[in-house]
Amino acid sequence: MKNIVKRLEGKKITTENLMSVMTLEEKLGQMFMLDFRRWKNKDDKEQSDHQVFSPEVKELIGKYGLGNVILFAENFADIDQIVKFNHELKNSVVNGIPMIIGVDQEGGRVVRMNDGCSMPGNMCVGATDDAENAYKNGYIIGKELKAVGINCDFAPSIDVNNNPANPVINLRSFSSSHTYASPYGVKMAQGLQDAGVAATGKHFPGHGDTNVDSHTGLPVVNKTLEQLMEAELIPFIETSKSGIYMYMTAHMTFPLIAKERYVSKQTGKEMTAPATLSKTFLTDILRDKLGYEGVVITDSMQMQAISTHMGSHPSLIKAINAGVDILLMFITLRNLEDEYKLADVFTALTAAVKTGELSMDRINESTKRVLDLKIKMGLFDEEEKSLEEKLEYAKAVVGCKEHREIERQITADGITVLENNGVLPLDLSDNKKVLYVSAYSNKTTSFEYAVKRLVSEGKIKKFEYDTYTYNGKSAITDELKEKVDKTDYVIVVTETEAPVAFDKPYVSFPVSLCKYCKETGKKVVVISSFLPYDAPVYKDADALLLCYCPKGMSKEAASDLNTNKAYGVNVVVAVECVLGGMTPGGKLPVDIFEVKPDGSYNFDKIEYPFGYSKK
């Protein structure tokens, strides 16, 4: 692949000038974003996480002029490794057009980097009741991504989580209300972009009102456009006005809105086109009605919502015709033997242009948007620094003291107290003992780190405690009863996923523990770490807090109070709030409904209303 910029012969680098000398294949390369999360070199015995940049991957990128790459957790080891990896990745470009290097670093549940600040996640940020925290959240994430060589974040999720049974968005949303999702999404996107990283609002036109995960199935939403305009689309309207650079599409069908119908490869029956493949959504609504002019990227084209219903090449053609600018992860490349897949895609798309199935105008529109974005981001003008300079900067920025302090304070501001019968913060005088109960050992590590940090800061004195893990158990054991009998306070961290059913161990165990504590006169504090919608089932708790993210902490991270490693900050800070070292300030960013025995919700009864707090 020859250098496109050199063909300009001294002319200014503009989108128009670049496109005037680009071939069809070169334009298509700018519309592709692939992952190389795992790789097997020809001399390797087996496939492994791709952390040492492969010369074979470099060869593929150069040969096909691939314009964009997405990184995953498998690409990250530590700061030194990822800075070097991205340094070599950028240098693999031979056509002169810089890469968009993207990652899913939303914060909270969705974090790819092993180092630096994880940040508390959207719902915790929404619970702070202060949109400026969303800006700080985005700015810190962006600053740390930029420092290691990443220039695009597939965040924020601006979905309105108006379905409590949503298995895939839930905590990734700021709120069940567009009045929160919109301004918080605007602010987080601005923070990311002010840090030099392209923000990506997702998932257009809204993935909040579904109980199906599009990774594993095809969600169907029976809403009219008027209904979407009243809630789901508002965050997209507002972030579009504020200048967000990208949107990611949702693999969801809206039968009452989308006009396109296709025959499913899986069922042989006619189906409504998902939004990703719908011109009604991506052109008529997003472009023409909402006036959005930025880049549209698909969610992974290999997710089952697309892959099981459409053939690979037909789905790509339909997506481009619908209005997509960048096709994400439409094939899997894991060694050079997979190269034929990439060659076949180029062949199929160029053939579609020749037959008129794809128009050259449509290709040009997308190429222009992608190049416009790269110019707007200043990618052509970036000063090339040495690897040593990049490493020095990254180590000074990623997980620095200033960022850690802001991360901790935002999290505390979002921790939400729903019940407190005079228990919080715990009175640890007179040699009182604490029993900490969690599902997994990494949550035990979170507790021990919180205690160690508060003691080191002089916020609390050392106290006696014991721990217990309940992974897989459906009810408390005799061993745990003995531990409860010997303590004064019990803290239990829940791990509730959808559905919030009483017969599931992640609900039945903490419920039985709370019941036993009440029977024996022991004070019990529940920290709901995952779905906040489990709150109503803990009627016997003396105190109840929501922390909105279940991630724990590794022993490696906890070994140093000034750790540079990423960890789940929410559980740590929730423990600090219980112990009196931090002050919880959150308000509910969702309505919490009564839970029926089967895990469904009684939407006629709100147990804890939006905005509620018992600080």
N, C-alpha and C positions, 0 to 999 in steps of 0.2 A: 504494500500500500504506500503510494508516494505521498510526499509532504504537500498537503493542500495549500498551506499558507504560502509556501515558496512560489506557488503558481500565480500568486497575486502580483509578483514582480514589483514589489515596493508599494503597491496600493495599500491604503488604510484597511485594517482588519474590520470589516463590517459584515453583517449577516448577508447583505445583498452581494457584496463582492465575493464572499466565500461560496455562496450558492451558485454564482455564475461560473465557477470552475469545478464544481463537484459533479461526480457521476451519480447515477441512480443508486448504485451499490453503496457509495460513500454516504449518501443521504440516509439510506436505510440503516447503516451502521450507527448513525446518531439517534435512531429511534429504538435501539435495543439496549436493554439493561439486563445483564446476566449475573449469576452468582458463581463463584469458584470456592465454595466453602470447604469442599474436600477435593483432593486430587491424588492421582496415582501417576507418577512419572514412569517412563518406560522401563527404567531399571529398578523400580520399587516392587516389592513383593505384594503389597496390598495398598489400598486407598487409606489416606489419613487426613486429619485436619490440615487445611492448607494455610500454614502460618509462615513458612519459608517460601517466599515468592518463587514460583516455578518458572524456569526459562521456557517451558512448553506453553504455559499460559501466556507469557509475554509474546511468544510466537503467534498464538491464535489471535490475540488482541491486535497485533500489528498487521497480520495477514488480512483480517476481515474488517479492520477499522472500527472496532467496537467502541462506541462512544461513552458507555456508562457501565458501572459495576456496582453491585450491592454486596455489602459485607454482612456476615453473620457471626454468631458467637464462636463458631469453629475457626474463624480467622484471627481471633484475639487471644494472645497469651499474656503479654505485659506491655508496658509503655515502649520499651526499647524495641520489642518485636514489631508492634503495630506501626510505629513510626517508620521503621526500616521497610516494612512491607508496603506501606502506602507510598513511600519514596520511590521504590522500585516499580510499583504499579503505575504511578504517574509517568515514570520514565519509559514505560513500555509503549507509550503512544508515539507512533512514528509519523502520523499524518498531520501533526501540528495543531490539532483541535483538542484542547484539554478535556479531561474526563469529569463527569459528575460521578462522585464516589458517595454512595448513599448507605444508610444504615437505619434500622428500626431502634432508635434510642428515645423511647417515649418517656422514660422514667417509671418508677414503681415496678409493676409486673413485667414490663417489656424493656429490658436493658441488655445490650450486647457486650459492652466493654467490661473487662475484668478489673479495670482500675478507675479511680476517680469517683465522682459523685453519682450515685444512682438517681437521686432526687426522689421525692415521695410518691410521684404519680398523680395523674390528673384529678381523681376524685378527692384525694387528700388536699390538693391545691384548691379545688373548688370549695372544700369545707372551711378554708381559711376566711372566706367571705371578703377577700381582698384581691382584686384582679391584678394589682401590682406584683403580687407573689407569683402570678403566672408569667409575668415578664421576667422576673428574676430567675424563675425556674428555667425558662427557655434560654435566657442569656447564658446561664452557667452550663447547661447542656451543650449549647452551641459553641461556647468558648473552648470547652474541653474536647469536643469533636474536632473543631478546627485545628487545635493544637497537635492532634495526632494525624492530621492530613485528610480528614473527612469534610466534605463541603455540602452535604445534603442530608437532612434528617426526615424520615418518614413519620413526622409528628408535626402538629398535635392531632390527636384524635378529637374531632369536633362533633362526633356523634352524640346525639341526645339520648341518654340511656333511659328511655321511657318505658322499657319493659324489664321488670325486675328479674325475669327468668332468662335474660340474655346471657348465653354461655361464653361469649367471646369478647364483648365490649365491657360491660359492667364497670369495673374500677378504672378502665382506660378512658372513661368519659368524665368530664368535669361535673356533670349534673344530669338530672332527669328533666331539667328545665332549660329551654333555649336562652332564657334571660341570664343564665350563668354560662352555658356552653359558648355563647357568642362572644361576650367581652373577654372571657378567659382565653378562648381560642385566638382571638385577635392579639391579645397581649403576649401570649406564648410565642406565636408566630413572629411577632415583632422582635421579641427577645432573641430568638434564633437568628433571624436575618440581620439584626444589628451586630451579632457576633460573627457574621460572615458565612452563615450556613443557610442554605435554602430550606424553608419550611414547607411541609406538605400536609395540607388539611385532608383528613380522611374520616369516613369512606363515603364519597359522594354517591347517591344523594342522602345518605344517612343509614347507619347500620344499627341504630339503637333499638328499634322496635321489632325485634325478632327473637325467637327462641331456638334458632338453628345457627350453627357455626358454618360459615361458607367454606371453611377449610375442608369440611367433611360432608356437606350437603348444600342444597340450593334453597336459601330462604325465600319465602313468598310473602309479600306484604300487600295486603288489600286496602290500600289507601289511595285517595284521589290526589291530584296535584294540589288542589286547594288545601287539603289536609296537610300535605308536606310543606306547603308555603307558610302554614301557621306554626310549624315547629321545626321539623328536621332540616329544612332548607335555610332557615334563618342564619345559623352559624356560617354557612357557605356564602350567603349574601353579604354578611358583614365582613368576613375575612377577605372576600374578593374586593370589597371597597377599600380595605386597608392595605392591599397590595401583596397578598400572599403569593408566593412564586409558583406553587404546584398544588394540584389536587390528585388524590388517588381514588380510583373508582371502587364501587362495591359490587361484588358478584351476587346481586339480589334481583329478583324479579318483582315488578309492579304491574300486574295484569290490567289494572284500571287506568294505567297511564301509557306504558310503552306500546307502540303500534306494531313493532316488529314481532313476527312469529317465525320460529324455526322448528324443525323436526329433531327431536332428541335422539342422539346416537344410542343412548342407553335404553330408552323406552320405546322408540319408534313412533312416539306420539308428538303432536304439535305442542309447543311450549312458548311461553312469552320470553323474549330475549332478556337476559339479565342486563342491568344498567351498563355494564362494561361493553356490551355489544349493541347498545341501543342508541341510534342516532337521535331518537326522541329526547333522551336524557342528555347526551353529551354535546349535541349541537343545538337542537331546538330549545331546550331548557337552559343548559349551562351557558352556552355561548350567546344565543340570541335573546333569551328572556332575562337571564341574570347578568349578561354583559361581561362574562369572565374572559380574559385575554391571555391568561398564563398557560403553563404546561399541564397537560393531563396525562397521568401515568396509570396503568392498570395495577390492580393488586396482582399477585402471582397468577400467571395464566395456567399454572399446573394445579391450582386448588381444585378440589373435586366439583365445586359448583360450576366450573367451566369444563374441566377435562373430561368428566364422565358424560357430558351431553354434547360436546362438539369435538370434531376432529381438530388436531393441532393447527394445521395450516388454515383451514376454513375459519377457525376462531380468530386467528391473527388478522385475516383479511376483513372479517366483520368488525373487529375492534377498530381498525384503522378507518374504515368507512364510517363508523359511528362517530369518530372524532378524537380517538386516542392519539397521543403524540409519542409516548414511550411505552413499549411492550416489555413487561417485567417477567423474567424467569419463565420463558415459554418452552425452554428445553433444559435438560440436565446434561452438563458437561463435567465429566469426572476424570477423563483421560483423553489422549489424542485419538483413541479409537472412536470417541464420540463426535469427532469433528464433522462427520458426514451429516449429523443432525443440523448443524449450523449452515453447512453448504446447501442442504435441502431447503432451509427456510429462505435463504437468499434466492435460490432458484424459483421457489414457489411464488414469492412476492414479486420478483421481476417479471415472471411469466404473467402474473395477474395484471401488472401494469400494461404489458403488451396486448393482452386480450381485452383490456378496458374494464376488467373486474375491479381494479384499483385505478383511480385517476392520478396522473402526475400532479395535478393541482393539490390533491389531498396529501400526497407525500411532501410536496413543497411547503404546504401550510405547517405541517408538523416539524419539518426540518428547521423552518424559520423560527418557530417558537423555541425549539431546543437551543439553537445558536443564539437567539436573542437573550435567553436566560444565561447562557455561559458568558456572554459579553457583559450583561448587567451585573453578574456576580464578580466580574473582574478577573475571571480565570485566565484570560489571555495576557493580563498585565501583571500577574503575580511574580514577585521577585523570587527567582530560584535561589534557595538557600542550601547550604551543605547539609548532609545528614547530621553532622555533629551539631550544627546550629539548631536544627529541628528538634533533636533529642534534648538539648539544653532547655529550649523553650517549653517543650511538652512537659518535662519533669517539674518545671517551675509553676505550671498552670494546672495540670490535671490533679484533682483532689487536694488543692492547696488549702491552707488554713482558712482563708476568707470564704472560699466556696463551701467548705465543710460547716462553717458557722451558719451561713445562710441556709444551707440544706437542713440543718438541725432545727433552726428557728421556724422555717416554713412548715416543717413537719409537725412541730409542737402546736403551731397555730391551727393546724388542721385536725389534730386529735380531738375527737368529739365525745364528750361525756353525756351519756343518755340517762344514767342512773347513778346516784351517789347518796346512799343512806348514812351520811356522816362518816364514811370510811376513808375517803380520799382527802389528802394523801395519807398513806399508811402511817400510823403512829408506831415507830420502831423503838421507842424508849422501853426501859425496864426489861431488856433482854428478850424482846418479842421475836418470834421466829416466823419465817416465811417459807411456804412451800410453793414452788413454781412448777406448773404442769403444762406441757406443750406436746404437740403431736410428734415433732421431730427434734433431733439433737441440735440442728442448726439454730432452732429457736432458743434452746438452752444456752447456746453460745451467745445469742443476742442478749439474753438476760444477764449473763455473767459479765459481758462487756459493759452493759449499762451500769451495773453496780460498780465495777472497777472505775469507770470514768467519773461517776458522781463522787465516789470516795476520793479520787485523786484531785477533784476540783474543790473538795471540802464542803460539798453540798449535803452530804449525808455521812454518817459514821458507819463503820463496818457493823454488820449484823449477821446473825446465824440464818442460813437458809439451806434448803434441800431441794432437789429437782426430781422430776419424773416425766418420762415420755410415754405417750399413749397410742402411738401409731398402730392402727388396725384394730384396736380394742373397742368394743361396742358398749361396755359398761365398766365401772370401776372395779378394781380387784381388791382382794384382802390386803395385799402388799400396800396398795395406795391408801386404803382405809387406815392402816397403821401409821402411815406418814401423816395423814390428815389429823389423826388423833393427837399427834405430838407437836402440832404447830398452832400458831395463832391466826395467821392469814394464809389464804390460798389464792394464788393468781393462776388462772387458766386461760391459755390462748387457743381460740377456736380456729378451725381451718375450713369453714363452710363453703362448699361449692354448690352450684345449682344441680338438682332442686334442694331446697332446705327441708328435707324430709326427716321426720323424727326417727325413722327406722334406719337411717344411715349412721354409721359409726362416728362420722365427724360432727354429728349433732347429738346422737344418743349418749355418747361418752361424757361430754361436758355437761349435758343436762343432768345425767345421773350423779355426777360429781357435785354439782350445785345443790341437788336435792339432799345428798348425804351431808354436805356442809351445813345446810339449814337444820337438818335433824340433830346434828351434834353441836350446834351453836358456834360453828366456825365462820368467820367472815370470809366471803369469797368474792373476788374481783374477776370479772370476765373481760378479756381483751379480744374483741372480734377482729381478726386480722384479715379476713378475706371478704366475702360478701357482707355488706352491712345489713342485708335483709334478714339475717338470722337473729337479729337483736330480740324480737318478741318471744323467742323460745326460752330465754333465760330468766324466767320469772323469779327464780329463787336467788338470783345474784344480788349482792349488797351494793355492788357498783358495776357499771357497764360502760366500756369505752370502745370506740371504733377507731381503727388506725389505717384501714383502706389498702393494705398491701401485706401479703403473707410471707414475703421473702425473708429468709433467715440470714445467717452470718457464718462464714467459714472460720475454722480455727486459725488459719493463716492471717485473715483480716483482723481477728480479735487479739492477736498476739502483740499488737502495737496500738497504743491509744492514739497515735498520730498516723494510723494506717493510711496507705495510699490505695488500698484495694476497695473495690466496689462491694457494697453490702446493702441488705434491706434495712434502711434507716427507720422505717415506720415502727416495727416492733421494738427496736431499741429505745426510741423516744417515747413510745407508749409506756414502756416499763419505767422510764425516768419520770414520766408524769405520775404514775402510780406511787412511786417512791418519794415524790415531792421535789425532785431535782429540776423539773421543767414544768411549765404551766400550760395545760391544754386550753386551746382557744377556739376549737372548731364548732361549726354549726352544720346541721344536716343539709347536704346538697341534694337530697332525694327524699321522697316520701317513703316511709317504711310501713308496710301493710301487715295486717294479721296473717299469720302463717297457719294454713290448714294442716292436719296430720299427714296428708299425702305430699306436702311440700308446695302445693299451689297457694295462691294468695287470695285473700278475701278483700277485693278492691273496694268493698263497701265500708271497710273499717280501717282507718289509719291509726296505727299504734303510736308512731312518732312522726309528726308532720315536718315537712320541708322547713328548714330554718331553726329546728328545735335544738336546744342545748341545755344542759343542766350543769354548767360550769361551777 
